[in-house]
């Protein structure tokens, strides 16, 4: 493996304020003023910026770890998602959300919503203590008028925040 060591990287035409990217120690500064130190990112980023890997410090706790929008009727189908591999249809109104990447702990926060006249319950059919693991979370939809009337909901959304 080879290493390339440089002090400045300049575009073909350069810029009026200096090089588009300046390197100093463990920090890269873009011409727009955004700095990328070894410890994390500072500055304002525009659209089209993509990060690979993880954030350091509390920035990781300020980002969504997983989300899913799915149809819970008939054959359960994910419409769109991030870090969710599948939805398991346990039984009527009872679903498991399966994560693509394991959560660091099971102490994450879930925000749930659904369409229609449903109430979303964490833990499906009362299994509240074991419903949230590092690989899956369990949710349920039931009628807002009856605690015993579980039913499949057409629009279900789940958002996960945590470490």
Backbone as ProteinMPNN parsed JSONL, in Angstrom:
{"seq_chain_A": "XXXXXXXXXXXXXXXXXXXXXXXXXXXXXXXXXXXXXXXXXXXXXXXXXXXXXXXXXXXXXXXXXXXXXXXXXXXXXXXXXXXXXXXXXXXXXXXXXXXXXXXXXXXXXXXXXXXXXXXXXXXXXXXXXXXXXXXXXXXXXXXXXXXXXXXXXXXXXXXXXXX", "coords_chain_A": {"N_chain_A": [[0.844, -1.172, 0.0], [0.541, 2.228, -0.808], [1.342, 5.587, 0.22], [0.296, 8.953, -0.15], [1.483, 12.101, 0.379], [0.535, 15.391, 0.856], [0.41, 19.019, 0.967], [-1.433, 20.843, -0.033], [-4.353, 20.65, -2.066], [-5.339, 21.557, -5.143], [-7.818, 22.804, -7.395], [-8.061, 22.646, -10.994], [-8.373, 25.245, -12.054], [-8.141, 26.666, -9.747], [-9.086, 28.81, -6.925], [-10.36, 32.035, -5.935], [-9.982, 32.519, -3.275], [-8.043, 30.817, -2.401], [-6.872, 27.408, -2.123], [-9.202, 24.773, -2.979], [-9.259, 22.635, -1.176], [-7.609, 22.438, 1.859], [-5.016, 21.057, 3.747], [-4.161, 20.506, 7.114], [-2.346, 19.204, 9.572], [-4.406, 16.893, 11.147], [-6.679, 17.849, 9.922], [-8.918, 18.739, 7.343], [-9.78, 21.434, 5.287], [-12.373, 22.729, 3.445], [-12.849, 24.798, 0.534], [-15.214, 26.194, 0.915], [-15.288, 26.729, 3.575], [-15.981, 24.727, 5.291], [-14.848, 22.536, 7.738], [-13.095, 19.497, 8.266], [-12.182, 17.872, 10.752], [-10.184, 15.293, 12.358], [-11.695, 14.438, 14.509], [-14.383, 14.942, 13.897], [-17.071, 16.667, 12.115], [-17.399, 20.083, 11.248], [-19.11, 23.181, 10.558], [-21.209, 24.35, 7.791], [-23.007, 22.286, 5.721], [-23.887, 21.693, 2.336], [-26.456, 20.505, 0.046], [-26.348, 17.138, -1.185], [-24.175, 16.076, 0.155], [-22.589, 13.278, 1.442], [-22.05, 10.975, 4.062], [-19.883, 8.415, 5.084], [-19.612, 5.854, 7.44], [-19.366, 6.619, 10.96], [-20.575, 9.167, 13.248], [-18.85, 11.236, 15.625], [-18.832, 11.941, 19.193], [-21.703, 13.725, 20.519], [-23.06, 14.003, 18.155], [-23.768, 11.642, 16.911], [-25.956, 10.821, 18.413], [-27.854, 12.542, 17.604], [-28.844, 11.85, 15.208], [-30.98, 9.995, 13.031], [-31.315, 6.553, 13.489], [-32.648, 4.443, 12.321], [-35.45, 3.993, 10.139], [-38.768, 3.397, 8.927], [-41.368, 3.082, 6.517], [-44.251, 1.429, 6.05], [-46.664, -0.857, 4.552], [-49.041, -2.435, 6.349], [-51.051, -4.215, 5.767], [-52.549, -7.191, 4.334], [-50.09, -8.802, 2.426], [-47.331, -7.84, 4.043], [-45.542, -4.908, 3.246], [-42.646, -3.022, 2.66], [-42.499, 0.381, 2.008], [-40.555, 2.386, 1.932], [-37.323, 2.825, 3.445], [-34.729, 3.078, 5.964], [-31.925, 1.497, 7.162], [-33.435, -0.751, 7.819], [-34.211, -4.064, 7.349], [-36.381, -5.784, 6.999], [-39.902, -6.373, 7.633], [-41.61, -8.234, 9.97], [-44.584, -9.944, 9.965], [-46.269, -10.705, 12.608], [-48.833, -11.447, 13.581], [-52.308, -10.539, 13.311], [-52.23, -7.073, 13.318], [-49.765, -6.957, 14.617], [-46.379, -6.489, 14.562], [-42.881, -6.956, 13.738], [-40.007, -4.991, 13.5], [-37.122, -5.268, 11.722], [-33.698, -4.685, 12.01], [-31.072, -3.593, 9.807], [-28.427, -2.966, 10.539], [-27.015, -3.737, 13.616], [-28.135, -2.252, 16.639], [-26.252, -0.272, 18.994], [-27.062, -0.474, 21.687], [-30.035, -1.628, 23.421], [-31.396, 0.496, 24.32], [-32.785, 2.537, 22.877], [-34.793, 5.146, 21.341], [-38.113, 5.01, 20.203], [-40.289, 6.302, 17.757], [-43.571, 6.235, 16.771], [-46.139, 6.019, 14.298], [-49.353, 5.903, 12.667], [-51.796, 5.531, 10.048], [-55.377, 6.068, 9.748], [-57.815, 4.974, 12.241], [-56.22, 4.128, 14.465], [-54.346, 2.989, 17.318], [-51.019, 2.951, 18.227], [-49.023, 0.495, 19.698], [-46.18, -0.141, 21.634], [-44.441, -3.102, 21.7], [-46.239, -4.968, 20.819], [-48.527, -7.45, 21.59], [-48.668, -6.891, 24.415], [-46.195, -7.7, 25.258], [-44.183, -6.077, 26.562], [-41.714, -5.877, 27.98], [-39.724, -7.356, 26.642], [-39.681, -6.468, 24.048], [-37.974, -4.773, 22.678], [-34.986, -4.989, 21.213], [-31.467, -5.181, 20.291], [-31.53, -5.879, 17.657], [-34.114, -5.905, 16.681], [-37.425, -4.436, 16.887], [-40.66, -4.484, 18.365], [-43.965, -3.82, 17.435], [-47.44, -2.802, 17.611], [-50.762, -2.468, 16.23], [-53.921, -1.248, 17.064], [-57.466, -0.836, 17.547], [-58.673, 2.436, 18.288], [-60.865, 2.55, 19.848], [-61.217, 0.195, 21.203], [-59.386, -1.813, 23.339], [-58.907, -4.446, 22.798], [-59.206, -4.912, 20.126], [-57.316, -5.702, 17.759], [-55.776, -4.863, 14.656], [-54.72, -4.934, 11.187], [-52.905, -2.281, 9.795], [-52.89, 0.08, 7.143], [-51.0, 2.167, 6.723], [-48.046, 2.507, 8.308], [-45.546, 3.917, 10.334], [-42.244, 4.021, 11.579], [-39.701, 5.394, 13.562], [-36.362, 5.505, 14.667], [-34.207, 6.576, 17.233], [-31.039, 6.881, 18.839], [-27.982, 5.749, 20.481]], "CA_chain_A": [[0.0, 0.0, 0.0], [1.322, 3.461, -0.909], [0.776, 6.795, 0.808], [0.567, 10.198, -0.846], [1.471, 13.185, 1.342], [0.492, 16.706, 0.208], [-0.008, 20.124, 1.819], [-2.601, 21.473, -0.643], [-4.922, 20.071, -3.269], [-5.986, 22.663, -5.84], [-8.506, 22.51, -8.635], [-7.319, 23.047, -12.196], [-8.371, 26.694, -12.19], [-7.96, 27.275, -8.429], [-10.159, 29.69, -6.475], [-9.839, 33.343, -5.555], [-9.655, 32.552, -1.845], [-7.07, 29.774, -2.076], [-7.147, 26.056, -2.595], [-10.497, 24.21, -2.581], [-9.049, 21.791, 0.003], [-6.337, 22.683, 2.527], [-4.752, 20.083, 4.796], [-3.295, 20.957, 8.199], [-2.405, 18.163, 10.599], [-5.483, 15.931, 10.913], [-7.867, 18.588, 9.526], [-9.076, 19.184, 5.962], [-10.71, 22.556, 5.181], [-12.851, 22.921, 2.085], [-12.899, 26.203, 0.146], [-16.447, 26.797, 1.411], [-15.152, 26.987, 5.004], [-16.296, 23.534, 6.067], [-13.654, 21.82, 8.183], [-13.299, 18.096, 8.582], [-11.1, 17.395, 11.619], [-10.206, 13.859, 12.637], [-12.695, 14.165, 15.535], [-15.752, 15.134, 13.448], [-17.322, 17.65, 11.078], [-17.967, 21.365, 11.668], [-19.459, 24.04, 9.431], [-22.504, 24.131, 7.166], [-22.886, 21.454, 4.531], [-24.976, 21.838, 1.386], [-27.092, 19.264, -0.388], [-25.495, 16.22, -1.915], [-23.061, 15.608, 0.976], [-22.842, 11.95, 1.975], [-21.058, 10.512, 5.018], [-19.735, 6.985, 5.282], [-19.075, 5.63, 8.78], [-20.145, 7.095, 12.097], [-20.273, 10.47, 13.811], [-18.288, 11.159, 16.966], [-19.482, 12.814, 20.175], [-23.157, 13.637, 20.596], [-23.656, 14.075, 16.819], [-24.359, 10.337, 16.637], [-27.242, 10.725, 19.087], [-28.776, 13.489, 16.984], [-29.202, 11.349, 13.889], [-31.89, 8.857, 12.987], [-30.597, 5.287, 13.317], [-33.444, 3.594, 11.435], [-36.838, 4.391, 9.943], [-39.469, 2.604, 7.922], [-42.752, 3.371, 6.157], [-44.688, 0.169, 5.449], [-48.067, -1.238, 4.461], [-49.22, -3.566, 7.253], [-52.214, -5.023, 5.392], [-52.255, -8.252, 3.363], [-48.671, -9.143, 2.488], [-46.652, -6.65, 4.547], [-44.586, -4.414, 2.26], [-41.943, -1.787, 2.976], [-42.528, 1.385, 0.944], [-39.224, 2.989, 1.931], [-36.73, 2.606, 4.759], [-33.29, 3.243, 6.19], [-31.422, 0.561, 8.169], [-34.449, -1.769, 8.126], [-34.144, -5.107, 6.325], [-37.678, -6.399, 6.755], [-40.966, -6.321, 8.64], [-42.204, -9.55, 10.19], [-45.998, -9.882, 10.333], [-46.433, -11.73, 13.648], [-50.245, -11.822, 13.491], [-53.093, -9.342, 13.04], [-51.861, -5.868, 14.045], [-48.561, -7.208, 15.424], [-45.263, -6.487, 13.625], [-41.508, -6.764, 14.191], [-39.155, -4.231, 12.596], [-35.804, -5.905, 11.793], [-32.661, -3.725, 11.629], [-29.958, -4.035, 8.962], [-27.241, -2.864, 11.391], [-27.354, -3.903, 15.03], [-28.039, -1.059, 17.479], [-25.255, -0.457, 20.048], [-27.784, -0.926, 22.877], [-31.489, -1.695, 23.241], [-31.951, 1.682, 24.983], [-33.066, 3.57, 21.89], [-36.122, 5.758, 21.396], [-38.937, 4.753, 19.023], [-41.453, 7.15, 17.504], [-44.45, 5.444, 15.929], [-47.385, 6.639, 13.854], [-50.069, 5.131, 11.66], [-52.991, 6.16, 9.512], [-56.639, 5.495, 10.208], [-58.238, 5.145, 13.63], [-55.461, 3.131, 15.224], [-53.418, 3.364, 18.374], [-49.84, 2.086, 18.106], [-48.509, 0.024, 20.977], [-44.857, -0.747, 21.619], [-44.443, -4.413, 22.345], [-47.246, -5.881, 20.284], [-49.632, -7.892, 22.437], [-48.392, -6.823, 25.84], [-44.855, -8.187, 25.548], [-43.455, -4.817, 26.62], [-40.376, -5.987, 28.568], [-38.748, -7.963, 25.742], [-40.021, -6.109, 22.677], [-36.98, -3.883, 22.098], [-33.647, -5.566, 21.302], [-30.521, -4.498, 19.408], [-31.748, -6.303, 16.274], [-35.514, -5.782, 16.277], [-38.399, -3.877, 17.839], [-41.988, -5.032, 18.089], [-45.029, -2.823, 17.564], [-48.764, -3.318, 17.308], [-51.819, -1.49, 15.944], [-55.239, -1.684, 17.524], [-58.519, 0.163, 17.452], [-58.66, 3.464, 19.321], [-62.077, 2.409, 20.653], [-61.21, -1.054, 21.948], [-58.027, -2.295, 23.587], [-58.799, -5.832, 22.364], [-59.449, -4.988, 18.69], [-56.085, -5.575, 16.993], [-56.02, -4.949, 13.227], [-53.645, -4.525, 10.295], [-53.015, -0.883, 9.374], [-52.302, 0.295, 5.82], [-49.858, 3.07, 6.795], [-47.345, 2.436, 9.595], [-44.233, 4.562, 10.287], [-41.441, 3.843, 12.784], [-38.43, 6.117, 13.52], [-35.526, 5.101, 15.79], [-33.066, 7.414, 17.612], [-30.264, 6.293, 19.927], [-26.514, 5.86, 20.36]], "C_chain_A": [[0.889, 1.234, 0.0], [0.586, 4.6, -0.24], [1.179, 7.991, -0.036], [0.427, 11.316, 0.174], [1.528, 14.506, 0.599], [0.07, 17.755, 1.234], [-1.27, 20.788, 1.289], [-3.04, 20.678, -1.85], [-5.695, 21.19, -3.931], [-6.671, 22.166, -7.094], [-7.705, 23.057, -9.811], [-7.25, 24.558, -12.336], [-8.163, 27.402, -10.856], [-9.182, 28.091, -8.025], [-9.545, 31.003, -6.034], [-9.427, 33.387, -4.093], [-8.66, 31.472, -1.451], [-7.523, 28.428, -2.599], [-8.525, 25.575, -2.154], [-10.386, 23.327, -1.337], [-7.662, 22.093, 0.559], [-6.185, 21.688, 3.652], [-3.805, 20.687, 5.82], [-3.403, 19.946, 9.335], [-3.449, 17.135, 10.236], [-6.757, 16.592, 10.432], [-7.814, 18.963, 8.055], [-10.09, 20.313, 5.96], [-11.073, 22.733, 3.723], [-12.916, 24.409, 1.793], [-14.132, 26.926, 0.657], [-16.381, 27.117, 2.898], [-15.503, 25.804, 5.878], [-14.997, 22.845, 6.445], [-14.01, 20.392, 8.555], [-12.11, 17.638, 9.424], [-11.237, 15.898, 11.864], [-11.325, 13.51, 13.617], [-14.128, 14.338, 15.049], [-15.848, 16.235, 12.417], [-17.892, 18.914, 11.696], [-18.272, 22.179, 10.429], [-20.817, 23.686, 8.88], [-22.307, 23.376, 5.87], [-24.101, 21.657, 3.642], [-25.561, 20.499, 1.012], [-26.084, 18.401, -1.14], [-24.311, 15.7, -1.124], [-23.441, 14.264, 1.585], [-21.708, 11.556, 2.907], [-21.058, 8.994, 5.046], [-19.145, 6.804, 6.671], [-19.971, 6.233, 9.839], [-19.717, 8.49, 12.513], [-19.674, 10.279, 15.193], [-19.045, 12.099, 17.894], [-20.982, 12.649, 20.175], [-23.823, 13.736, 19.232], [-24.327, 12.757, 16.455], [-25.718, 10.163, 17.286], [-28.276, 11.653, 18.471], [-29.225, 13.039, 15.599], [-30.113, 10.132, 14.007], [-31.096, 7.586, 12.696], [-31.331, 4.328, 12.388], [-34.827, 4.21, 11.291], [-37.457, 3.509, 8.873], [-40.895, 3.125, 7.747], [-43.233, 2.101, 5.472], [-46.196, 0.011, 5.45], [-48.231, -2.497, 5.302], [-50.425, -4.422, 6.935], [-51.815, -6.074, 4.365], [-50.822, -8.745, 3.532], [-47.928, -7.865, 2.872], [-45.578, -6.22, 3.56], [-43.984, -3.086, 2.707], [-42.033, -0.858, 1.768], [-41.151, 2.035, 0.79], [-38.661, 2.823, 3.332], [-35.266, 2.994, 4.771], [-32.905, 2.331, 7.353], [-32.481, -0.431, 8.658], [-34.417, -2.79, 6.993], [-35.507, -5.673, 5.978], [-38.64, -6.104, 7.899], [-41.505, -7.734, 8.757], [-43.636, -9.348, 10.667], [-46.251, -11.019, 11.315], [-47.833, -12.33, 13.615], [-51.01, -10.526, 13.269], [-52.671, -8.178, 13.939], [-50.589, -5.978, 14.865], [-47.377, -7.405, 14.483], [-43.922, -6.401, 14.357], [-40.758, -6.013, 13.105], [-37.738, -4.766, 12.785], [-34.737, -4.971, 11.211], [-31.587, -4.358, 10.756], [-28.657, -4.028, 9.753], [-27.684, -2.926, 12.848], [-27.183, -2.587, 15.782], [-26.988, -1.309, 18.567], [-25.861, -0.949, 21.362], [-29.266, -1.02, 22.537], [-32.175, -0.487, 23.867], [-32.164, 2.825, 24.004], [-34.495, 4.063, 22.038], [-36.85, 5.466, 20.093], [-40.059, 5.779, 18.96], [-42.297, 6.423, 16.477], [-45.658, 6.256, 15.507], [-48.052, 5.724, 12.839], [-51.276, 5.913, 11.199], [-54.236, 5.53, 10.103], [-56.907, 5.753, 11.674], [-57.538, 4.135, 14.519], [-54.644, 3.781, 16.318], [-52.24, 2.415, 18.239], [-49.34, 1.75, 19.495], [-47.108, -0.524, 20.771], [-44.984, -2.098, 22.307], [-45.526, -5.339, 21.854], [-48.315, -6.21, 21.303], [-49.269, -7.95, 23.909], [-47.01, -7.292, 26.232], [-43.896, -6.997, 25.636], [-42.009, -4.981, 27.066], [-39.337, -6.504, 27.578], [-38.941, -7.537, 24.299], [-38.948, -5.304, 21.969], [-35.597, -4.486, 22.305], [-32.719, -4.791, 20.373], [-30.731, -4.855, 17.938], [-33.174, -6.113, 15.772], [-36.325, -5.03, 17.323], [-39.78, -4.352, 17.411], [-43.043, -3.971, 18.361], [-46.364, -3.473, 17.237], [-49.734, -2.19, 17.021], [-53.146, -2.074, 16.406], [-56.21, -0.528, 17.422], [-58.4, 1.182, 18.578], [-59.887, 3.37, 20.224], [-62.103, 1.144, 21.499], [-59.786, -1.561, 22.104], [-57.833, -3.731, 23.114], [-58.896, -5.994, 20.844], [-58.175, -4.705, 17.897], [-56.412, -5.686, 15.515], [-54.808, -4.47, 12.435], [-53.916, -3.114, 9.793], [-52.3, -0.7, 8.045], [-51.043, 1.158, 5.858], [-49.251, 3.044, 8.194], [-45.957, 3.041, 9.398], [-43.532, 4.35, 11.628], [-40.115, 4.587, 12.565], [-37.664, 5.79, 14.794], [-34.381, 6.097, 15.978], [-32.344, 6.732, 18.758], [-28.782, 6.499, 19.72], [-26.033, 5.332, 19.031]], "O_chain_A": [[1.881, 1.285, 0.727], [-0.641, 4.588, -0.14], [2.285, 8.031, -0.577], [-0.635, 11.469, 0.777], [2.44, 14.739, -0.194], [-0.55, 17.428, 2.246], [-2.098, 21.252, 2.074], [-2.221, 20.104, -2.568], [-6.627, 21.727, -3.331], [-6.198, 21.251, -7.768], [-6.776, 23.843, -9.626], [-6.205, 25.105, -12.691], [-8.022, 28.624, -10.831], [-10.202, 28.062, -8.713], [-8.342, 31.077, -5.787], [-8.601, 34.216, -3.712], [-8.458, 31.237, -0.26], [-8.441, 28.332, -3.413], [-8.977, 25.929, -1.065], [-11.315, 23.276, -0.532], [-6.664, 22.017, -0.159], [-7.114, 21.486, 4.434], [-2.792, 21.295, 5.472], [-4.444, 19.849, 9.985], [-3.403, 16.558, 9.149], [-7.825, 15.985, 10.512], [-6.792, 19.448, 7.569], [-11.155, 20.181, 6.564], [-10.2, 22.87, 2.866], [-13.029, 25.209, 2.721], [-14.107, 28.147, 0.818], [-17.313, 27.714, 3.438], [-15.339, 25.87, 7.096], [-14.145, 22.596, 5.592], [-15.085, 20.119, 9.088], [-11.146, 17.085, 8.895], [-12.288, 15.312, 11.605], [-11.856, 12.401, 13.568], [-15.041, 13.903, 15.751], [-14.831, 16.694, 11.897], [-18.762, 18.847, 12.564], [-17.743, 21.892, 9.355], [-21.509, 22.826, 9.425], [-21.522, 23.789, 5.016], [-25.221, 21.778, 4.136], [-25.205, 19.473, 1.591], [-25.088, 18.901, -1.662], [-23.503, 14.947, -1.669], [-24.509, 14.135, 2.183], [-20.539, 11.772, 2.591], [-22.116, 8.365, 5.033], [-18.242, 7.553, 7.043], [-21.182, 6.349, 9.651], [-18.624, 8.94, 12.169], [-19.951, 9.284, 15.863], [-19.808, 12.951, 17.439], [-21.493, 11.571, 19.87], [-25.04, 13.571, 19.14], [-25.346, 12.752, 15.765], [-26.557, 9.428, 16.765], [-29.461, 11.554, 18.791], [-29.914, 13.781, 14.898], [-30.022, 9.351, 14.954], [-30.296, 7.551, 11.761], [-30.703, 3.492, 11.739], [-35.319, 4.87, 12.206], [-36.761, 2.948, 8.026], [-41.539, 3.551, 8.706], [-42.697, 1.72, 4.43], [-46.91, 0.644, 6.227], [-47.622, -3.523, 4.999], [-50.798, -5.277, 7.738], [-50.86, -5.882, 3.612], [-50.393, -9.067, 4.64], [-47.904, -6.909, 2.097], [-44.795, -7.043, 3.087], [-44.697, -2.155, 3.081], [-41.693, -1.243, 0.65], [-40.65, 2.212, -0.32], [-39.414, 2.696, 4.298], [-34.65, 3.208, 3.727], [-33.513, 2.402, 8.421], [-32.415, -0.896, 9.796], [-34.574, -2.437, 5.824], [-35.776, -6.005, 4.824], [-38.245, -5.651, 8.974], [-41.823, -8.364, 7.748], [-43.873, -8.661, 11.661], [-46.428, -12.167, 10.906], [-48.005, -13.549, 13.621], [-50.382, -9.49, 13.053], [-52.742, -8.273, 15.165], [-50.363, -5.145, 15.743], [-47.351, -8.355, 13.7], [-43.835, -5.847, 15.453], [-40.858, -6.352, 11.926], [-37.208, -4.723, 13.895], [-34.851, -4.521, 10.071], [-31.234, -5.522, 10.943], [-27.867, -4.967, 9.658], [-28.623, -2.24, 13.251], [-26.192, -1.883, 15.584], [-26.842, -2.444, 19.021], [-25.247, -1.747, 22.069], [-29.699, -0.546, 21.486], [-33.403, -0.443, 23.938], [-31.765, 3.957, 24.274], [-35.3, 3.478, 22.763], [-36.294, 5.645, 19.009], [-40.696, 6.089, 19.966], [-41.794, 6.036, 15.422], [-46.147, 7.089, 16.27], [-47.401, 4.877, 12.227], [-51.726, 6.841, 11.871], [-54.154, 4.569, 10.868], [-56.305, 6.639, 12.281], [-58.185, 3.376, 15.241], [-54.299, 4.961, 16.251], [-52.432, 1.203, 18.145], [-49.246, 2.619, 20.361], [-46.871, -1.289, 19.837], [-45.575, -2.203, 23.381], [-45.716, -6.411, 22.428], [-48.953, -5.299, 21.831], [-49.533, -8.949, 24.577], [-46.672, -7.289, 27.416], [-42.922, -6.915, 24.887], [-41.143, -4.268, 26.559], [-38.17, -6.122, 27.669], [-38.411, -8.188, 23.399], [-39.009, -5.164, 20.748], [-35.084, -4.5, 23.423], [-33.152, -3.834, 19.731], [-30.167, -4.2, 17.061], [-33.416, -6.155, 14.566], [-35.959, -4.992, 18.498], [-40.026, -4.591, 16.229], [-43.014, -3.304, 19.395], [-46.413, -4.558, 16.658], [-49.553, -1.076, 17.51], [-53.447, -3.243, 16.164], [-55.811, 0.621, 17.232], [-58.06, 0.821, 19.705], [-59.945, 4.037, 21.257], [-62.919, 1.027, 22.414], [-59.065, -1.72, 21.119], [-56.695, -4.195, 23.036], [-58.691, -7.093, 20.328], [-57.979, -3.589, 17.416], [-57.239, -6.514, 15.135], [-53.981, -3.707, 12.935], [-55.041, -2.795, 9.409], [-51.224, -1.26, 7.837], [-50.107, 0.907, 5.098], [-49.871, 3.504, 9.153], [-45.269, 2.727, 8.426], [-44.148, 4.484, 12.685], [-39.481, 4.438, 11.521], [-38.24, 5.793, 15.882], [-33.672, 6.428, 15.028], [-32.981, 6.065, 19.574], [-28.364, 7.312, 18.896], [-24.833, 5.347, 18.759]]}, "name": "protein", "num_of_chains": 1, "seq": "XXXXXXXXXXXXXXXXXXXXXXXXXXXXXXXXXXXXXXXXXXXXXXXXXXXXXXXXXXXXXXXXXXXXXXXXXXXXXXXXXXXXXXXXXXXXXXXXXXXXXXXXXXXXXXXXXXXXXXXXXXXXXXXXXXXXXXXXXXXXXXXXXXXXXXXXXXXXXXXXXXX"}
